[in-house]
Amino acid sequence: LAVVDAASYARLAARTDLGGFPAGALTTDAAKTGTAASPLPVLASPSMRDVFGTEPFSLWMDGEDIVLRVSEIRTTTPALSDDFLVVDRTALARRVGIGQKANEDIASRYLPSDLLVTGDHIDGPALRKAAGSKVSVRLRATERAGYVDSPLQTGAARVYSVAVVIGAGYAALTLLLALARAAPERTALLARLRTMGLTRRQARRLLVLEALPQAALAAAGGALTGWAAIQLLSPGLDLTGLALATAGDQGPVAQLRTDALSLLLPALCVVLLTTAVAAGQAWWTGRRGFVRELRAGETS
C-alpha cells in the first residue's frame, strides 16, 4: 500500500510513463470518506483488482476500519511493483484522525517512507551526500544499467544485425537476377510501346507500375507471415534471459510482441527496392537504341 500525495504522484507517474492517472481519481472532499457510505478510492494493480474486485472492501489500519474501492487500474506505478494499492494520503489522514497534521505525520505513521524524484538529470552522488548515510538512494538509471549490455544481449543484437544485412543482400540479388533475366523481353516491350506513340517517360512509368503489384503482394505476405509467426511463438518462447542480464527468479517477464514498425518497414523496403530496380532498368533500357528489338516480324 502506497500512501501518496495524489497531485504530485500523478505528475510523477505521467512524467515517468509508469501508469499515469488523473489525480482527481484519488482525491475526494467527502468528510466521511473511507466509510461504507463513501469508500476511499484507490489505484490498484490488476492482481489486486482480482483479489478485491471492484466492490468496496475493508482494510484494518492503525486501529481504524478503512473502506476502500478500486477506482483506477494500472499495470505499473512508480512507488511499487507487481501487487500494489495507491491511496491519497490526505483522504486517508482525514479518516484515521490525523486531521490537519497529515503532511507532517502521515509519513512517520506508515513506514517506510520514500521520496520519489524525477528530472532531466539526477546527480546520484550529490543526492547521497545530501541524504546522509542513513538514507538509501537508488537511481532508476543505475538499476536499469544492471539489466542491459550483457554478452548475451550484445551477441544477439550482432547476430540480428548480420541476419538483416544478409537478408537484404539476398533480396536485392534476387530482384536484380530476376529483372536481368527478363531484360530482353522488357527491352522489346519498351521498343514496341515507343512505336505505339508512348513517350520515353510514359513507357518507363508503365514498366515501373508493372512491377508494383507483385512487390505489394510480396510485402503484404511477408508482413502477415511475420505477424502470424510472432503470435504462434510468443506463448512458448521466454526471452527473459535475453532481455535481462540478471533475471534472477522473477519468472518469464519478456515475451515476443508484435511491433508495427518492425513489420511494415521491411515490407516497405521491399516495395521501394523493387520500384528502384525496375526504374533503373527502364532508364537504362531507354538510353539504348531499339533497332535490334524492332526487327522484321517483331512489331506486330
Secondary structure, DSSP 4 states (H G I P E B T S, - for coil): -EEE-HHHHHHHHHHHTSS---GGGT----TTTTSSSSPEEEEE-HHHHHHH-SS-EEEEETTEEEEEEEEEE-S--SS--SS-EEEEHHHHHHHHT-GGGHHHHHHHHS-S-------S---HHHHHHHH-TTS----HHHHHHTTS--HHHHHHHHHHHHHHHHHHHHHHHHHHHHHHHTHHHHHHHHHHHHHTT--HHHHHHHHHHHHHHHHHHHHHHHHHHHHHHHHHHGGG-B-HHHH-S--TT-----B----HHHHHHHHHHHHHHHHHHHHHHHHHHHHS--TGGG-TTS--
